[in-house]
Amino acid sequence: MNLEYTLPSGEKVKILNDRNIYLGTQIELADLGVCYGVVADTSFILICSYSVDGSEPEIVIYKRR
């Protein structure tokens, strides 16, 4: 789920640190070709959507504690 997201400014960023461990799950809506990812640690929750192949990632909610 550590995909590269495009911010409204056009800047591309990765939110997660590859060295950290997170709680997370993926919900796949195969009929629609979209997945929702939910990932969190003690300081934030991230909900994102992306296509089944991992392209077109989009942040739905990013909330810091």
mmCIF file as gemmi writes it, N, C-alpha and C atoms, coordinates in Angstrom:
data_model
loop_
_atom_site.group_PDB
_atom_site.id
_atom_site.type_symbol
_atom_site.label_atom_id
_atom_site.label_alt_id
_atom_site.label_comp_id
_atom_site.label_asym_id
_atom_site.label_entity_id
_atom_site.label_seq_id
_atom_site.pdbx_PDB_ins_code
_atom_site.Cartn_x
_atom_site.Cartn_y
_atom_site.Cartn_z
_atom_site.occupancy
_atom_site.B_iso_or_equiv
_atom_site.pdbx_formal_charge
_atom_site.auth_seq_id
_atom_site.auth_asym_id
_atom_site.pdbx_PDB_model_num
ATOM 1 N N . MET Axp A 1 ? 0.807 -1.197 0 1 0 ? 1 A 1
ATOM 2 C CA . MET Axp A 1 ? 0 0 0 1 0 ? 1 A 1
ATOM 3 C C . MET Axp A 1 ? 0.849 1.259 0 1 0 ? 1 A 1
ATOM 4 N N . ASN Axp A 2 ? 2.142 1.106 0.038 1 0 ? 2 A 1
ATOM 5 C CA . ASN Axp A 2 ? 2.981 2.295 0.033 1 0 ? 2 A 1
ATOM 6 C C . ASN Axp A 2 ? 3.144 2.795 -1.401 1 0 ? 2 A 1
ATOM 7 N N . LEU Axp A 3 ? 2.056 3.275 -1.918 1 0 ? 3 A 1
ATOM 8 C CA . LEU Axp A 3 ? 2.018 3.776 -3.286 1 0 ? 3 A 1
ATOM 9 C C . LEU Axp A 3 ? 2.424 5.236 -3.32 1 0 ? 3 A 1
ATOM 10 N N . GLU Axp A 4 ? 2.717 5.732 -4.491 1 0 ? 4 A 1
ATOM 11 C CA . GLU Axp A 4 ? 3.075 7.132 -4.668 1 0 ? 4 A 1
ATOM 12 C C . GLU Axp A 4 ? 1.803 7.904 -5.019 1 0 ? 4 A 1
ATOM 13 N N . TYR Axp A 5 ? 1.425 8.835 -4.154 1 0 ? 5 A 1
ATOM 14 C CA . TYR Axp A 5 ? 0.194 9.61 -4.316 1 0 ? 5 A 1
ATOM 15 C C . TYR Axp A 5 ? 0.505 10.986 -4.871 1 0 ? 5 A 1
ATOM 16 N N . THR Axp A 6 ? -0.373 11.485 -5.718 1 0 ? 6 A 1
ATOM 17 C CA . THR Axp A 6 ? -0.224 12.835 -6.265 1 0 ? 6 A 1
ATOM 18 C C . THR Axp A 6 ? -1.053 13.794 -5.422 1 0 ? 6 A 1
ATOM 19 N N . LEU Axp A 7 ? -0.392 14.794 -4.843 1 0 ? 7 A 1
ATOM 20 C CA . LEU Axp A 7 ? -1.065 15.812 -4.046 1 0 ? 7 A 1
ATOM 21 C C . LEU Axp A 7 ? -1.736 16.833 -4.965 1 0 ? 7 A 1
ATOM 22 N N . PRO Axp A 8 ? -2.672 17.631 -4.437 1 0 ? 8 A 1
ATOM 23 C CA . PRO Axp A 8 ? -3.32 18.657 -5.267 1 0 ? 8 A 1
ATOM 24 C C . PRO Axp A 8 ? -2.33 19.614 -5.931 1 0 ? 8 A 1
ATOM 25 N N . SER Axp A 9 ? -1.162 19.797 -5.317 1 0 ? 9 A 1
ATOM 26 C CA . SER Axp A 9 ? -0.136 20.681 -5.884 1 0 ? 9 A 1
ATOM 27 C C . SER Axp A 9 ? 0.59 20.038 -7.067 1 0 ? 9 A 1
ATOM 28 N N . GLY Axp A 10 ? 0.335 18.73 -7.283 1 0 ? 10 A 1
ATOM 29 C CA . GLY Axp A 10 ? 1.017 18.011 -8.348 1 0 ? 10 A 1
ATOM 30 C C . GLY Axp A 10 ? 2.239 17.244 -7.862 1 0 ? 10 A 1
ATOM 31 N N . GLU Axp A 11 ? 2.645 17.493 -6.629 1 0 ? 11 A 1
ATOM 32 C CA . GLU Axp A 11 ? 3.791 16.799 -6.047 1 0 ? 11 A 1
ATOM 33 C C . GLU Axp A 11 ? 3.432 15.338 -5.775 1 0 ? 11 A 1
ATOM 34 N N . LYS Axp A 12 ? 4.367 14.43 -6.045 1 0 ? 12 A 1
ATOM 35 C CA . LYS Axp A 12 ? 4.158 13.002 -5.78 1 0 ? 12 A 1
ATOM 36 C C . LYS Axp A 12 ? 4.877 12.635 -4.493 1 0 ? 12 A 1
ATOM 37 N N . VAL Axp A 13 ? 4.152 11.947 -3.595 1 0 ? 13 A 1
ATOM 38 C CA . VAL Axp A 13 ? 4.721 11.581 -2.291 1 0 ? 13 A 1
ATOM 39 C C . VAL Axp A 13 ? 4.343 10.151 -1.912 1 0 ? 13 A 1
ATOM 40 N N . LYS Axp A 14 ? 5.199 9.546 -1.103 1 0 ? 14 A 1
ATOM 41 C CA . LYS Axp A 14 ? 4.889 8.286 -0.447 1 0 ? 14 A 1
ATOM 42 C C . LYS Axp A 14 ? 4.646 8.626 1.012 1 0 ? 14 A 1
ATOM 43 N N . ILE Axp A 15 ? 3.573 8.119 1.581 1 0 ? 15 A 1
ATOM 44 C CA . ILE Axp A 15 ? 3.198 8.468 2.95 1 0 ? 15 A 1
ATOM 45 C C . ILE Axp A 15 ? 3.837 7.525 3.971 1 0 ? 15 A 1
ATOM 46 N N . LEU Axp A 16 ? 3.951 6.26 3.62 1 0 ? 16 A 1
ATOM 47 C CA . LEU Axp A 16 ? 4.432 5.254 4.563 1 0 ? 16 A 1
ATOM 48 C C . LEU Axp A 16 ? 5.952 5.116 4.506 1 0 ? 16 A 1
ATOM 49 N N . ASN Axp A 17 ? 6.51 4.711 5.618 1 0 ? 17 A 1
ATOM 50 C CA . ASN Axp A 17 ? 7.938 4.44 5.71 1 0 ? 17 A 1
ATOM 51 C C . ASN Axp A 17 ? 8.123 2.938 5.524 1 0 ? 17 A 1
ATOM 52 N N . ASP Axp A 18 ? 8.915 2.531 4.548 1 0 ? 18 A 1
ATOM 53 C CA . ASP Axp A 18 ? 9.108 1.114 4.248 1 0 ? 18 A 1
ATOM 54 C C . ASP Axp A 18 ? 9.697 0.314 5.411 1 0 ? 18 A 1
ATOM 55 N N . ARG Axp A 19 ? 10.31 0.969 6.365 1 0 ? 19 A 1
ATOM 56 C CA . ARG Axp A 19 ? 10.937 0.27 7.496 1 0 ? 19 A 1
ATOM 57 C C . ARG Axp A 19 ? 9.977 0.051 8.659 1 0 ? 19 A 1
ATOM 58 N N . ASN Axp A 20 ? 8.839 0.714 8.66 1 0 ? 20 A 1
ATOM 59 C CA . ASN Axp A 20 ? 7.885 0.605 9.77 1 0 ? 20 A 1
ATOM 60 C C . ASN Axp A 20 ? 6.896 -0.531 9.542 1 0 ? 20 A 1
ATOM 61 N N . ILE Axp A 21 ? 6.252 -0.957 10.618 1 0 ? 21 A 1
ATOM 62 C CA . ILE Axp A 21 ? 5.203 -1.968 10.559 1 0 ? 21 A 1
ATOM 63 C C . ILE Axp A 21 ? 3.877 -1.277 10.843 1 0 ? 21 A 1
ATOM 64 N N . TYR Axp A 22 ? 2.878 -1.567 10.019 1 0 ? 22 A 1
ATOM 65 C CA . TYR Axp A 22 ? 1.567 -0.943 10.132 1 0 ? 22 A 1
ATOM 66 C C . TYR Axp A 22 ? 0.482 -2.011 10.221 1 0 ? 22 A 1
ATOM 67 N N . LEU Axp A 23 ? -0.656 -1.635 10.758 1 0 ? 23 A 1
ATOM 68 C CA . LEU Axp A 23 ? -1.85 -2.464 10.695 1 0 ? 23 A 1
ATOM 69 C C . LEU Axp A 23 ? -2.585 -2.074 9.424 1 0 ? 23 A 1
ATOM 70 N N . GLY Axp A 24 ? -3.076 -3.03 8.673 1 0 ? 24 A 1
ATOM 71 C CA . GLY Axp A 24 ? -3.752 -2.659 7.444 1 0 ? 24 A 1
ATOM 72 C C . GLY Axp A 24 ? -4.525 -3.793 6.816 1 0 ? 24 A 1
ATOM 73 N N . THR Axp A 25 ? -5.366 -3.429 5.873 1 0 ? 25 A 1
ATOM 74 C CA . THR Axp A 25 ? -6.117 -4.401 5.099 1 0 ? 25 A 1
ATOM 75 C C . THR Axp A 25 ? -6.459 -3.807 3.742 1 0 ? 25 A 1
ATOM 76 N N . GLN Axp A 26 ? -6.834 -4.679 2.84 1 0 ? 26 A 1
ATOM 77 C CA . GLN Axp A 26 ? -7.249 -4.263 1.503 1 0 ? 26 A 1
ATOM 78 C C . GLN Axp A 26 ? -8.63 -4.832 1.232 1 0 ? 26 A 1
ATOM 79 N N . ILE Axp A 27 ? -9.505 -4.004 0.721 1 0 ? 27 A 1
ATOM 80 C CA . ILE Axp A 27 ? -10.844 -4.422 0.332 1 0 ? 27 A 1
ATOM 81 C C . ILE Axp A 27 ? -10.918 -4.298 -1.177 1 0 ? 27 A 1
ATOM 82 N N . GLU Axp A 28 ? -11.084 -5.426 -1.841 1 0 ? 28 A 1
ATOM 83 C CA . GLU Axp A 28 ? -11.088 -5.437 -3.307 1 0 ? 28 A 1
ATOM 84 C C . GLU Axp A 28 ? -12.509 -5.554 -3.824 1 0 ? 28 A 1
ATOM 85 N N . LEU Axp A 29 ? -12.897 -4.617 -4.678 1 0 ? 29 A 1
ATOM 86 C CA . LEU Axp A 29 ? -14.178 -4.657 -5.371 1 0 ? 29 A 1
ATOM 87 C C . LEU Axp A 29 ? -13.867 -5.018 -6.818 1 0 ? 29 A 1
ATOM 88 N N . ALA Axp A 30 ? -13.647 -6.301 -7.052 1 0 ? 30 A 1
ATOM 89 C CA . ALA Axp A 30 ? -13.163 -6.775 -8.348 1 0 ? 30 A 1
ATOM 90 C C . ALA Axp A 30 ? -14.1 -6.406 -9.489 1 0 ? 30 A 1
ATOM 91 N N . ASP Axp A 31 ? -15.409 -6.434 -9.247 1 0 ? 31 A 1
ATOM 92 C CA . ASP Axp A 31 ? -16.368 -6.088 -10.295 1 0 ? 31 A 1
ATOM 93 C C . ASP Axp A 31 ? -16.179 -4.658 -10.791 1 0 ? 31 A 1
ATOM 94 N N . LEU Axp A 32 ? -15.729 -3.776 -9.893 1 0 ? 32 A 1
ATOM 95 C CA . LEU Axp A 32 ? -15.514 -2.375 -10.244 1 0 ? 32 A 1
ATOM 96 C C . LEU Axp A 32 ? -14.065 -2.094 -10.626 1 0 ? 32 A 1
ATOM 97 N N . GLY Axp A 33 ? -13.163 -3.053 -10.357 1 0 ? 33 A 1
ATOM 98 C CA . GLY Axp A 33 ? -11.755 -2.869 -10.669 1 0 ? 33 A 1
ATOM 99 C C . GLY Axp A 33 ? -11.054 -1.912 -9.73 1 0 ? 33 A 1
ATOM 100 N N . VAL Axp A 34 ? -11.572 -1.79 -8.517 1 0 ? 34 A 1
ATOM 101 C CA . VAL Axp A 34 ? -10.99 -0.849 -7.557 1 0 ? 34 A 1
ATOM 102 C C . VAL Axp A 34 ? -10.749 -1.55 -6.222 1 0 ? 34 A 1
ATOM 103 N N . CYS Axp A 35 ? -9.74 -1.075 -5.504 1 0 ? 35 A 1
ATOM 104 C CA . CYS Axp A 35 ? -9.434 -1.558 -4.157 1 0 ? 35 A 1
ATOM 105 C C . CYS Axp A 35 ? -9.417 -0.366 -3.211 1 0 ? 35 A 1
ATOM 106 N N . TYR Axp A 36 ? -9.741 -0.654 -1.967 1 0 ? 36 A 1
ATOM 107 C CA . TYR Axp A 36 ? -9.594 0.334 -0.906 1 0 ? 36 A 1
ATOM 108 C C . TYR Axp A 36 ? -8.599 -0.23 0.082 1 0 ? 36 A 1
ATOM 109 N N . GLY Axp A 37 ? -7.644 0.582 0.462 1 0 ? 37 A 1
ATOM 110 C CA . GLY Axp A 37 ? -6.657 0.184 1.445 1 0 ? 37 A 1
ATOM 111 C C . GLY Axp A 37 ? -6.852 0.988 2.709 1 0 ? 37 A 1
ATOM 112 N N . VAL Axp A 38 ? -6.756 0.315 3.836 1 0 ? 38 A 1
ATOM 113 C CA . VAL Axp A 38 ? -6.835 0.978 5.132 1 0 ? 38 A 1
ATOM 114 C C . VAL Axp A 38 ? -5.574 0.598 5.884 1 0 ? 38 A 1
ATOM 115 N N . VAL Axp A 39 ? -4.817 1.593 6.309 1 0 ? 39 A 1
ATOM 116 C CA . VAL Axp A 39 ? -3.565 1.346 7.024 1 0 ? 39 A 1
ATOM 117 C C . VAL Axp A 39 ? -3.445 2.363 8.162 1 0 ? 39 A 1
ATOM 118 N N . ALA Axp A 40 ? -2.896 1.902 9.29 1 0 ? 40 A 1
ATOM 119 C CA . ALA Axp A 40 ? -2.802 2.792 10.451 1 0 ? 40 A 1
ATOM 120 C C . ALA Axp A 40 ? -1.64 2.373 11.341 1 0 ? 40 A 1
ATOM 121 N N . ASP Axp A 41 ? -1.204 3.325 12.134 1 0 ? 41 A 1
ATOM 122 C CA . ASP Axp A 41 ? -0.32 3.039 13.259 1 0 ? 41 A 1
ATOM 123 C C . ASP Axp A 41 ? -0.812 3.88 14.426 1 0 ? 41 A 1
ATOM 124 N N . THR Axp A 42 ? 0.002 4.102 15.421 1 0 ? 42 A 1
ATOM 125 C CA . THR Axp A 42 ? -0.469 4.839 16.6 1 0 ? 42 A 1
ATOM 126 C C . THR Axp A 42 ? -0.645 6.325 16.354 1 0 ? 42 A 1
ATOM 127 N N . SER Axp A 43 ? -0.185 6.835 15.212 1 0 ? 43 A 1
ATOM 128 C CA . SER Axp A 43 ? -0.254 8.274 14.978 1 0 ? 43 A 1
ATOM 129 C C . SER Axp A 43 ? -1.152 8.704 13.816 1 0 ? 43 A 1
ATOM 130 N N . PHE Axp A 44 ? -1.634 7.78 12.993 1 0 ? 44 A 1
ATOM 131 C CA . PHE Axp A 44 ? -2.474 8.184 11.862 1 0 ? 44 A 1
ATOM 132 C C . PHE Axp A 44 ? -3.281 7.011 11.32 1 0 ? 44 A 1
ATOM 133 N N . ILE Axp A 45 ? -4.269 7.355 10.487 1 0 ? 45 A 1
ATOM 134 C CA . ILE Axp A 45 ? -5.006 6.377 9.686 1 0 ? 45 A 1
ATOM 135 C C . ILE Axp A 45 ? -5.037 6.902 8.252 1 0 ? 45 A 1
ATOM 136 N N . LEU Axp A 46 ? -4.849 6.005 7.308 1 0 ? 46 A 1
ATOM 137 C CA . LEU Axp A 46 ? -4.867 6.334 5.887 1 0 ? 46 A 1
ATOM 138 C C . LEU Axp A 46 ? -5.864 5.413 5.204 1 0 ? 46 A 1
ATOM 139 N N . ILE Axp A 47 ? -6.792 5.998 4.484 1 0 ? 47 A 1
ATOM 140 C CA . ILE Axp A 47 ? -7.712 5.238 3.64 1 0 ? 47 A 1
ATOM 141 C C . ILE Axp A 47 ? -7.488 5.73 2.225 1 0 ? 47 A 1
ATOM 142 N N . CYS Axp A 48 ? -7.223 4.795 1.33 1 0 ? 48 A 1
ATOM 143 C CA . CYS Axp A 48 ? -6.926 5.169 -0.043 1 0 ? 48 A 1
ATOM 144 C C . CYS Axp A 48 ? -7.656 4.238 -1.001 1 0 ? 48 A 1
ATOM 145 N N . SER Axp A 49 ? -7.75 4.676 -2.231 1 0 ? 49 A 1
ATOM 146 C CA . SER Axp A 49 ? -8.323 3.831 -3.281 1 0 ? 49 A 1
ATOM 147 C C . SER Axp A 49 ? -7.305 3.736 -4.408 1 0 ? 49 A 1
ATOM 148 N N . TYR Axp A 50 ? -7.373 2.639 -5.144 1 0 ? 50 A 1
ATOM 149 C CA . TYR Axp A 50 ? -6.468 2.427 -6.273 1 0 ? 50 A 1
ATOM 150 C C . TYR Axp A 50 ? -7.052 1.316 -7.129 1 0 ? 50 A 1
ATOM 151 N N . SER Axp A 51 ? -6.61 1.238 -8.366 1 0 ? 51 A 1
ATOM 152 C CA . SER Axp A 51 ? -7.112 0.181 -9.232 1 0 ? 51 A 1
ATOM 153 C C . SER Axp A 51 ? -6.507 -1.155 -8.804 1 0 ? 51 A 1
ATOM 154 N N . VAL Axp A 52 ? -7.107 -2.239 -9.26 1 0 ? 52 A 1
ATOM 155 C CA . VAL Axp A 52 ? -6.688 -3.578 -8.857 1 0 ? 52 A 1
ATOM 156 C C . VAL Axp A 52 ? -5.202 -3.82 -9.128 1 0 ? 52 A 1
ATOM 157 N N . ASP Axp A 53 ? -4.662 -3.213 -10.162 1 0 ? 53 A 1
ATOM 158 C CA . ASP Axp A 53 ? -3.237 -3.398 -10.476 1 0 ? 53 A 1
ATOM 159 C C . ASP Axp A 53 ? -2.328 -2.415 -9.733 1 0 ? 53 A 1
ATOM 160 N N . GLY Axp A 54 ? -2.894 -1.6 -8.849 1 0 ? 54 A 1
ATOM 161 C CA . GLY Axp A 54 ? -2.1 -0.671 -8.044 1 0 ? 54 A 1
ATOM 162 C C . GLY Axp A 54 ? -1.901 0.694 -8.67 1 0 ? 54 A 1
ATOM 163 N N . SER Axp A 55 ? -2.436 0.897 -9.858 1 0 ? 55 A 1
ATOM 164 C CA . SER Axp A 55 ? -2.281 2.206 -10.497 1 0 ? 55 A 1
ATOM 165 C C . SER Axp A 55 ? -3.39 3.154 -10.025 1 0 ? 55 A 1
ATOM 166 N N . GLU Axp A 56 ? -3.246 4.408 -10.341 1 0 ? 56 A 1
ATOM 167 C CA . GLU Axp A 56 ? -4.213 5.463 -10.019 1 0 ? 56 A 1
ATOM 168 C C . GLU Axp A 56 ? -4.526 5.564 -8.519 1 0 ? 56 A 1
ATOM 169 N N . PRO Axp A 57 ? -3.498 5.583 -7.663 1 0 ? 57 A 1
ATOM 170 C CA . PRO Axp A 57 ? -3.766 5.702 -6.227 1 0 ? 57 A 1
ATOM 171 C C . PRO Axp A 57 ? -4.303 7.086 -5.87 1 0 ? 57 A 1
ATOM 172 N N . GLU Axp A 58 ? -5.212 7.107 -4.918 1 0 ? 58 A 1
ATOM 173 C CA . GLU Axp A 58 ? -5.831 8.361 -4.484 1 0 ? 58 A 1
ATOM 174 C C . GLU Axp A 58 ? -6.08 8.297 -2.982 1 0 ? 58 A 1
ATOM 175 N N . ILE Axp A 59 ? -5.717 9.347 -2.277 1 0 ? 59 A 1
ATOM 176 C CA . ILE Axp A 59 ? -5.965 9.417 -0.835 1 0 ? 59 A 1
ATOM 177 C C . ILE Axp A 59 ? -7.422 9.785 -0.624 1 0 ? 59 A 1
ATOM 178 N N . VAL Axp A 60 ? -8.133 8.963 0.143 1 0 ? 60 A 1
ATOM 179 C CA . VAL Axp A 60 ? -9.524 9.246 0.498 1 0 ? 60 A 1
ATOM 180 C C . VAL Axp A 60 ? -9.543 10.024 1.808 1 0 ? 60 A 1
ATOM 181 N N . ILE Axp A 61 ? -8.838 9.498 2.81 1 0 ? 61 A 1
ATOM 182 C CA . ILE Axp A 61 ? -8.738 10.16 4.124 1 0 ? 61 A 1
ATOM 183 C C . ILE Axp A 61 ? -7.345 9.923 4.687 1 0 ? 61 A 1
ATOM 184 N N . TYR Axp A 62 ? -6.734 10.987 5.181 1 0 ? 62 A 1
ATOM 185 C CA . TYR Axp A 62 ? -5.496 10.871 5.943 1 0 ? 62 A 1
ATOM 186 C C . TYR Axp A 62 ? -5.704 11.699 7.196 1 0 ? 62 A 1
ATOM 187 N N . LYS Axp A 63 ? -5.747 11.04 8.334 1 0 ? 63 A 1
ATOM 188 C CA . LYS Axp A 63 ? -6.047 11.727 9.594 1 0 ? 63 A 1
ATOM 189 C C . LYS Axp A 63 ? -4.968 11.418 10.606 1 0 ? 63 A 1
ATOM 190 N N . ARG Axp A 64 ? -4.318 12.477 11.097 1 0 ? 64 A 1
ATOM 191 C CA . ARG Axp A 64 ? -3.319 12.319 12.162 1 0 ? 64 A 1
ATOM 192 C C . ARG Axp A 64 ? -4.005 12.372 13.503 1 0 ? 64 A 1
ATOM 193 N N . ARG Axp A 65 ? -3.442 11.68 14.439 1 0 ? 65 A 1
ATOM 194 C CA . ARG Axp A 65 ? -4.011 11.611 15.779 1 0 ? 65 A 1
ATOM 195 C C . ARG Axp A 65 ? -3.759 12.865 16.561 1 0 ? 65 A 1
